[in-house]
Amino acid sequence: MDTQLVYFKDEATPALSLAETSGLAASVIQRHDFPDQELMLTLPTPLHNAVPQTLVVYRSLDRPNDKLVELMLVARHARRLGIKRLVLVAPYLAYMRQDTAFHPGEVVSQPLIGAFLDELFDAVITVDPHLHRISRLDEVMPRVQALTLSGAPRLAALIEEKRSNTFLMGPDAESVQWVEVAAAATGFDHGVCHKVRHGDTRVDIALPAIDLRGREVVLMDDIASSGHTLARAAEAVFMAGADSVDVAVTHALFAGNALEVIHKAGVNEVWSTDCIAHPSNAVAMAPTLGQALAEVLLDGA
């Protein structure tokens, strides 16, 4: 077979869904953790018996540090087997937020991790990478074929099913791109808050001059991490007279007690894509990822 897909056990559900959508054979990479925290990876037997021309590796890079080592080992071993083309499907792409040094001596992770993946793979497919001062992923990975997708259209379709008197609200200026995509797909009224950050968990939120009385507000963003920005936005929205507040995010990082923080602020439901496995997953990205993967495989044929 010319193309095969491999994945890790903890991501079996989304990986197998993508394989089915794409019509690819899929098999699991076995992982063993030694007491000294070194890894032993074992690639599936079919890869050794019949080496494919193209190998698709599914690995979302939340909690990324061990996973980056996994990718290095898998990619280097695959090249030694004679596999010509390596495609990484990483629905969440880590280390993209830090693209400049704010204090002397800070290591700027974005170009370094970008170069690391750029060297290992021939194509990278990801969803809503958190880019600040650059607009395109190929500025970080100039050698590979880099495809950037969005979870906003599929989240918008879900919101349309769930709510009727909807107002889409972005919790900060960076969220405007996802809010506008979702609003364009549904016709929802929309706006964006102004955020002033004082630390990792301390933020102030100011609402735009919009009448929210009686509205069902959905806060939409690409990432939910500590939950504090969404919580402060929810509190402000309720103070402005909203009937309800829900949250829709592409990447459900939800570190620590983030969900508790969000619900304590009055948020009703939290919906996320399956880019990161989480109990809030409500939207499967396999159809969107499958279209992009088909494009990449066709280009490499």
Secondary structure, 3 states (H helix, E strand, C coil): CCEEEEEEHHHHHHHHHHHHHHCCEEEEEEEEECCCCCEEEECCHHHHHCCCCEEEEECCCCCCHHHHHHHHHHHHHHHHHCCCEEEEECCCCCCCCCCCCCCCCCCCHHHHHHHHHHHHCCEEEEECCCCCCCCCHHHCCCCCEEEEECCHHHHHHHHHHHCCCEEEEECCHHHHHHHHHHHHHHCCEEEECEEEECCCCCEEEECCCCCCCCCEEEEEEEEECCCHHHHHHHHHHHHCCCCEEEEEEEEECCCCCHHHHHHHCCCCCEEEECCCCCCCEEECCHHHHHHHHHHHHHHCC
